[in-house]
Amino acid sequence: MGVSIQFRRGTEDEHDSFSGAEGEITVLKADVADSPWRLKVHDGDENSYTIPTIDSADSLTNKTMTSPKWSGTISDTSSNSLASIAGGQIVFADGSVILNNADVTDQGVTKTLEAMMARVARKNQMILGD
């Protein structure tokens, strides 16, 4: 039989009052049934960082994602469907699309959506002879 390693473990409340050693890994007994155990990495101070699991619902704050691949349904916290992702498109439940600070790449040049729309309008004006 192989070697067994056991990490310290505790509830969320116990972790909140615990400062692990720098680089220490502990096991968090979560209150949710679908992901009952999570790992936490400590920094030697009062901070610890929870390692996300495949089943966990974690927030990404101030992160940069490179080449993400999305699929499935986007839902709110009440499981109401907000949008679906299929075929490279995001389709919103109410049929609307909201783009904030959208950029468009045309022939290798990235421009704001507003600048691109103005360019298309100028081209149409020239073609139609307005």
Residue pairs with C-beta under 8 A, 6 or more apart in sequence:
7 25
7 26
7 27
7 39
8 20
8 24
8 26
8 27
9 26
9 27
9 28
9 29
10 18
10 26
10 27
10 28
10 29
11 28
11 29
11 31
12 28
12 29
12 30
12 31
15 26
15 28
15 40
15 48
18 26
18 48
19 42
19 44
19 45
19 46
20 26
20 40
20 42
20 44
20 48
21 42
21 44
22 42
22 43
22 44
23 41
23 42
23 43
23 44
24 41
24 42
25 39
25 40
25 41
25 42
26 39
26 40
26 42
26 48
27 37
27 38
27 39
27 40
28 37
28 38
28 39
28 40
28 50
29 36
29 37
30 36
30 37
30 38
34 55
35 53
35 55
35 56
38 50
38 51
38 53
38 56
39 50
39 51
40 48
40 49
40 50
40 51
41 48
41 49
41 51
42 48
42 49
43 49
50 58
52 58
70 85
70 90
71 85
71 86
72 84
72 85
73 81
73 83
73 84
73 85
74 81
74 82
74 83
74 84
74 85
74 90
75 81
75 82
76 82
80 93
81 93
82 92
82 93
83 90
83 91
83 92
83 93
84 90
84 91
84 93
85 91
90 97
92 98
99 113
101 112
102 112
102 113
103 110
103 111
103 112
103 113
104 110
104 111
104 112
104 113
104 116
105 111
106 116
106 119
111 119
